[in-house]
Amino acid sequence: MKIYLLSLFIIFAFFVNTAHSAQSTIAQGEGYACMGEDKSKRQTEQAAEADAKRKAMESASSYIKSETHVKDFELEKDLVSAYANATLKNIRVLEKGWYKDPSSGDCYKVKISAEVVPDEKAMEKVSKSKQSADDPSAPLTVQVWTDKKEYVSGDKIRIYIKGNKPFYASVLYKDVKGEMLQLLPNPYRTDNYFSGGVIYEIPSGNDRFELEVSPPFGEENVYVYASTSQLGEISLKAEGGIYQVKTKEKDIGGMTRAVKLKEKMGSKASAASEFFEEKALIKTGR
């Protein structure tokens, strides 16, 4: 078995997370507007775009209300408040174009996919709740931790992840030199679907690499991108038992959020999916 040695020194305690985490919902919206006598062509396009954004926000809010059933009344109130004050990021245009309406004349339609980001302060109360971390009826949450609080040179590192509901995930890390590697999925462990409530170990199973502490030392990061739908793809190159990330770091978040949304059978609502990002600071040393 080929072993790929990585330079890492993790400083997490068991189930203690010093990372920045972010919960959001990826949703679609389709907007329409017609020129009439009071709008220019550009104004019509802007009106359709605004309509699409509003519908994406409404779709995300409806999805959260229908898919999450937090049992604690205060947490439920915080969740509703968080999405009532949400903002849009990572907007992607899926379709757009002009068409003739028999009664309204020249009209414009646009379909977008966007990340609906709930109010940070309101969502912080929800994410800190023990119920939120373990309850599959709560918004998607993924925890990450290691087997020891500190490591020394030569130690083998074990990383663990656990979600409160089934999810897809990619696990990446950025080393001291700024290089990005993808630990999961990898050439020998291709499945990126994880069951909720189950602890997964990295490396394990078919993995053909080990995480061994070695120089150079400094600050590094582990990134976990997770969603209830299949994640968007980034550019990768196989390198031993892992992948080297070829996508620029600034583009990884947006490309990963291009999740493959699917509409539920028998549902007229627009497709939507939960998204969760975790970033954990790592320090390496002797």
C-alpha positions as CSV (number, residue, x, y, z in Angstrom):
1,M,0.0,0.0,0.0
2,K,1.4,3.4,-1.0
3,I,1.6,5.8,1.8
4,Y,1.4,9.6,1.3
5,L,3.0,11.5,4.2
6,L,1.5,14.9,5.1
7,S,2.8,17.5,7.4
8,L,0.1,18.3,10.0
9,F,-0.1,19.1,13.6
10,I,-3.7,19.3,14.8
11,I,-4.6,21.2,18.0
12,F,-8.3,20.3,18.4
13,A,-9.8,18.7,21.5
14,F,-12.3,15.9,21.1
15,F,-15.6,17.4,19.8
16,V,-14.1,20.9,20.4
17,N,-14.3,23.0,17.3
18,T,-12.2,26.2,16.9
19,A,-13.3,26.6,13.3
20,H,-15.5,29.0,11.5
21,S,-18.7,27.2,10.3
22,A,-21.4,28.4,8.0
23,Q,-24.8,27.0,7.3
24,S,-26.8,28.1,4.3
25,T,-29.3,26.9,1.7
26,I,-28.8,26.6,-2.1
27,A,-32.0,27.5,-3.9
28,Q,-33.3,28.3,-7.4
29,G,-35.5,31.2,-8.5
30,E,-37.1,32.0,-11.8
31,G,-38.0,35.6,-12.5
32,Y,-40.1,37.3,-15.2
33,A,-40.8,40.9,-16.4
34,C,-42.2,42.6,-19.4
35,M,-41.3,45.9,-21.0
36,G,-44.7,47.5,-21.3
37,E,-44.6,51.3,-21.8
38,D,-42.8,52.2,-18.6
39,K,-39.6,50.0,-18.7
40,S,-36.5,50.0,-20.9
41,K,-34.9,46.8,-22.0
42,R,-32.3,47.0,-19.2
43,Q,-34.9,47.9,-16.6
44,T,-37.0,44.9,-17.6
45,E,-33.9,42.6,-17.2
46,Q,-33.2,44.1,-13.8
47,A,-36.9,43.6,-12.7
48,A,-36.7,39.9,-13.8
49,E,-33.4,39.5,-12.0
50,A,-34.9,41.0,-8.8
51,D,-37.9,38.7,-9.1
52,A,-35.6,35.6,-9.5
53,K,-33.6,36.6,-6.4
54,R,-36.8,37.1,-4.3
55,K,-38.1,33.7,-5.4
56,A,-34.8,32.1,-4.5
57,M,-35.1,33.6,-1.0
58,E,-38.7,32.5,-0.7
59,S,-37.8,29.0,-1.9
60,A,-35.0,28.6,0.7
61,S,-37.2,29.9,3.5
62,S,-40.0,27.4,2.5
63,Y,-37.5,24.6,2.2
64,I,-36.1,25.2,5.7
65,K,-39.6,25.4,7.2
66,S,-40.7,22.2,5.6
67,E,-37.5,20.1,6.0
68,T,-36.4,21.2,9.5
69,H,-38.5,20.6,12.6
70,V,-36.6,21.9,15.6
71,K,-38.4,20.7,18.7
72,D,-37.3,23.6,20.9
73,F,-39.6,26.6,20.4
74,E,-36.9,29.2,20.9
75,L,-34.6,27.5,18.5
76,E,-37.3,27.3,15.9
77,K,-38.0,31.0,16.3
78,D,-34.3,31.8,15.9
79,L,-34.2,29.7,12.7
80,V,-37.2,31.4,11.2
81,S,-35.7,34.8,12.2
82,A,-32.3,33.8,10.6
83,Y,-33.9,33.1,7.2
84,A,-36.2,36.1,7.4
85,N,-33.1,38.3,7.4
86,A,-31.0,36.3,4.9
87,T,-28.7,37.6,2.1
88,L,-27.8,36.1,-1.3
89,K,-24.3,35.0,-2.4
90,N,-22.7,33.0,-5.2
91,I,-25.5,33.8,-7.7
92,R,-25.3,31.7,-10.9
93,V,-27.4,32.3,-13.9
94,L,-28.8,29.0,-15.2
95,E,-31.0,30.3,-18.0
96,K,-32.0,33.7,-19.5
97,G,-33.6,35.1,-22.6
98,W,-36.2,37.3,-24.2
99,Y,-39.6,36.0,-25.4
100,K,-42.9,37.3,-26.9
101,D,-46.0,37.2,-24.7
102,P,-49.3,37.4,-26.6
103,S,-50.8,39.9,-24.2
104,S,-47.7,41.7,-22.8
105,G,-45.3,41.9,-25.7
106,D,-41.5,41.7,-25.1
107,C,-40.7,39.9,-21.9
108,Y,-37.6,38.6,-20.2
109,K,-37.0,35.6,-18.0
110,V,-34.0,34.5,-15.9
111,K,-33.4,31.4,-13.8
112,I,-30.8,31.5,-11.1
113,S,-29.2,29.4,-8.4
114,A,-28.0,31.2,-5.3
115,E,-26.7,30.6,-1.8
116,V,-29.2,32.0,0.7
117,V,-27.1,32.9,3.8
118,P,-29.2,33.2,7.0
119,D,-28.5,36.0,9.5
120,E,-25.3,35.1,11.3
121,K,-26.2,36.2,14.8
122,A,-29.6,34.4,14.8
123,M,-28.1,31.3,13.2
124,E,-25.3,31.2,15.8
125,K,-27.8,30.3,18.5
126,V,-29.1,27.4,16.4
127,S,-25.7,26.0,15.5
128,K,-24.5,26.1,19.2
129,S,-27.4,24.0,20.3
130,K,-26.7,20.4,21.2
131,Q,-30.0,19.5,19.6
132,S,-29.0,21.1,16.4
133,A,-25.7,19.1,16.2
134,D,-27.4,15.7,16.6
135,D,-31.0,16.1,15.5
136,P,-31.6,15.0,11.8
137,S,-34.7,17.3,11.7
138,A,-32.5,20.4,12.4
139,P,-30.4,22.2,9.6
140,L,-27.4,20.3,8.3
141,T,-24.4,20.4,10.7
142,V,-21.1,18.6,10.3
143,Q,-18.7,18.2,13.1
144,V,-14.9,17.6,12.7
145,W,-12.4,16.6,15.4
146,T,-9.2,14.5,15.9
147,D,-8.1,11.7,18.1
148,K,-5.8,13.8,20.3
149,K,-5.5,17.4,21.3
150,E,-1.9,17.8,20.3
151,Y,0.6,15.9,18.2
152,V,4.4,15.7,17.9
153,S,6.6,14.9,15.0
154,G,6.1,11.3,13.8
155,D,2.6,11.0,15.2
156,K,-0.2,9.6,13.0
157,I,-3.2,11.9,12.8
158,R,-6.8,10.7,12.7
159,I,-9.5,13.1,11.6
160,Y,-13.2,12.4,12.2
161,I,-16.4,13.9,10.7
162,K,-20.0,13.4,11.7
163,G,-23.2,15.0,10.3
164,N,-26.6,15.2,11.9
165,K,-28.3,13.9,8.7
166,P,-27.2,12.2,5.5
167,F,-24.8,14.4,3.5
168,Y,-22.2,14.6,0.7
169,A,-18.8,16.1,1.5
170,S,-15.4,17.0,0.3
171,V,-12.5,17.2,2.8
172,L,-9.5,19.4,1.8
173,Y,-6.5,20.8,3.5
174,K,-4.1,23.7,2.9
175,D,-0.5,23.1,3.9
176,V,2.1,25.5,5.1
177,K,3.2,26.3,1.6
178,G,-0.3,27.1,0.5
179,E,-0.9,24.0,-1.5
180,M,-4.4,22.5,-1.5
181,L,-5.0,18.7,-1.3
182,Q,-8.3,16.8,-1.3
183,L,-8.3,14.0,1.3
184,L,-11.9,12.8,0.5
185,P,-13.1,11.7,-1.9
186,N,-9.8,10.3,-3.3
187,P,-8.7,7.9,-6.0
188,Y,-9.2,4.9,-3.7
189,R,-12.2,6.1,-1.7
190,T,-14.5,7.6,-4.3
191,D,-17.8,7.6,-2.4
192,N,-18.5,11.0,-0.8
193,Y,-21.9,10.1,0.6
194,F,-22.1,9.9,4.4
195,S,-24.9,8.6,6.7
196,G,-26.2,10.9,9.4
197,G,-25.2,10.1,13.0
198,V,-22.3,8.0,12.0
199,I,-18.6,8.8,12.8
200,Y,-16.3,8.6,9.8
201,E,-12.5,8.3,10.1
202,I,-9.8,9.8,7.8
203,P,-7.8,8.0,6.8
204,S,-9.5,4.6,6.9
205,G,-11.0,1.9,4.6
206,N,-9.6,2.0,1.1
207,D,-7.5,5.1,1.8
208,R,-3.8,4.7,0.7
209,F,-2.2,7.6,2.6
210,E,-1.4,8.4,6.2
211,L,-1.3,11.8,8.0
212,E,2.1,11.9,9.7
213,V,3.5,15.0,11.4
214,S,6.7,16.2,9.8
215,P,8.3,19.5,8.7
216,P,7.9,22.2,7.4
217,F,5.8,23.5,10.4
218,G,3.4,26.4,10.6
219,E,-0.3,27.1,10.2
220,E,-2.5,24.9,8.1
221,N,-6.3,24.5,7.6
222,V,-8.7,21.6,7.1
223,Y,-11.9,22.5,5.1
224,V,-15.1,20.5,5.0
225,Y,-17.7,21.3,2.3
226,A,-21.0,19.5,2.9
227,S,-24.5,19.4,1.4
228,T,-27.6,17.4,1.3
229,S,-27.2,17.3,-2.5
230,Q,-24.2,16.3,-4.6
231,L,-21.5,19.0,-4.5
232,G,-20.2,21.0,-7.4
233,E,-16.9,19.8,-8.9
234,I,-13.5,21.4,-8.7
235,S,-10.4,20.7,-10.8
236,L,-8.3,17.8,-9.4
237,K,-5.2,15.9,-10.3
238,A,-4.4,12.4,-8.8
239,E,-1.3,12.4,-6.7
240,G,-0.7,9.1,-5.0
241,G,-3.5,8.3,-2.6
242,I,-5.0,11.8,-2.7
243,Y,-5.9,14.6,-5.1
244,Q,-4.0,17.8,-5.7
245,V,-6.4,20.7,-6.1
246,K,-5.9,22.6,-9.3
247,T,-8.7,25.1,-8.8
248,K,-7.6,28.5,-7.3
249,E,-8.4,28.7,-3.6
250,K,-10.6,31.8,-4.0
251,D,-12.8,29.8,-6.5
252,I,-13.2,26.6,-4.5
253,G,-16.1,27.8,-2.3
254,G,-18.2,29.0,-5.1
255,M,-17.6,26.0,-7.3
256,T,-18.4,23.6,-4.5
257,R,-21.6,25.4,-3.9
258,A,-22.8,24.7,-7.4
259,V,-24.7,21.7,-6.0
260,K,-26.7,19.4,-8.2
261,L,-30.2,20.3,-7.0
262,K,-33.1,17.9,-7.5
263,E,-36.8,18.6,-7.2
264,K,-38.8,16.2,-5.0
265,M,-41.2,13.9,-6.6
266,G,-44.7,15.4,-6.6
267,S,-43.5,18.8,-5.4
268,K,-44.1,22.0,-7.3
269,A,-41.6,23.9,-5.1
270,S,-38.2,24.9,-6.6
271,A,-35.3,22.7,-5.9
272,A,-33.2,23.5,-2.8
273,S,-30.5,22.0,-0.7
274,E,-28.8,22.6,2.6
275,F,-25.1,23.5,2.6
276,F,-22.5,23.6,5.4
277,E,-18.9,24.7,5.5
278,E,-16.4,24.1,8.2
279,K,-12.9,25.6,8.4
280,A,-10.5,24.4,11.1
281,L,-7.2,26.0,12.0
282,I,-4.2,23.7,12.3
283,K,-0.8,24.5,13.8
284,T,2.3,22.3,13.1
285,G,5.3,22.1,15.4
286,R,8.0,19.8,16.7
